[in-house]
Amino acid sequence: MGYKVIFDRKNCTGAAACAIVADQLWRMADDDKAELIGARNTGNEMWELEIGEEALKYHKEAARHCPVKVIKIVNENGHEVHLERV
C-alpha cells in the first residue's frame, strides 16, 4: 500500500520537531522552516512525497511531533492516516 505525505510549508513555524525525530527524511532549511526531503512543490507552498510502508512509521512520528500539525499522511484512497504512537 502506498502513502502520500502532504506538508503545508507555508504554515510551518520552524519548531524542527520533524527534523529531530526523523532527520533522515526531514531537515531544516536556511529560512528556518522544515523541508521534506525529496518532495515536490504542488503549489502555494504545499509539498507532497509518495512513500511506502517502510517509511510510514518515521513520517508518522514527524507528523505526531509537529506542534502546528502541518504534516498530513494519506493512504492511496486519500484517507488520512491516524497518527497513533508506533
C-alpha positions in Angstrom: 0.0 0.0 0.0 1.3 3.5 -0.9 1.0 6.7 1.1 1.5 10.3 0.5 3.0 12.8 2.9 1.4 16.3 2.5 3.4 19.2 4.0 2.0 22.7 4.4 5.3 24.5 4.4 3.7 28.0 4.3 2.3 27.4 7.8 5.4 25.7 9.2 6.8 27.6 12.3 10.2 26.1 12.2 9.9 24.2 15.5 12.2 21.5 14.0 10.4 18.6 15.7 10.1 16.7 12.4 13.8 17.1 11.7 14.7 15.9 15.2 12.6 12.7 15.2 13.1 11.8 11.5 16.4 13.5 10.5 16.9 11.1 7.6 13.6 12.4 6.0 13.3 16.0 7.2 15.8 18.8 7.5 15.8 22.5 8.4 16.3 25.0 5.5 18.1 28.3 5.5 14.8 30.1 6.1 14.4 28.2 9.4 11.5 26.2 8.1 11.4 22.4 7.6 12.0 20.7 4.3 10.5 17.3 3.3 13.5 15.6 1.6 12.6 14.5 -1.9 9.2 16.2 -2.0 7.7 18.2 -4.9 6.1 21.5 -4.6 2.4 21.3 -5.7 1.9 25.0 -5.4 1.2 27.5 -2.7 4.0 26.0 -0.6 2.3 22.6 -0.3 4.7 19.8 -0.7 4.0 16.1 -1.4 6.0 12.9 -1.3 4.9 9.4 -2.1 6.2 6.9 0.4 6.0 3.2 1.1 5.2 1.2 4.2 8.9 1.2 5.3 9.0 5.0 5.7 5.5 5.4 7.1 6.4 5.0 10.8 9.1 7.7 10.6 6.8 10.2 8.9 4.0 9.4 11.4 6.5 10.3 14.2 7.3 13.6 12.4 3.6 14.4 12.0 2.8 13.5 15.6 5.5 15.8 17.0 4.7 18.8 14.8 3.3 21.4 17.1 1.3 23.2 14.4 0.1 20.0 12.6 1.2 21.0 9.1 2.2 17.4 8.2 -0.6 15.1 7.0 -0.3 11.5 5.7 -3.0 9.9 3.5 -3.3 6.4 2.1 -3.8 5.5 -1.6 -7.5 6.1 -1.2 -6.9 9.7 0.1 -8.0 8.9 3.7 -5.9 10.4 6.4 -3.7 8.0 8.3 -4.1 8.0 12.1 -1.0 9.1 14.0 -1.1 6.7 16.9 2.2 6.1 18.5 4.2 3.4 16.8 
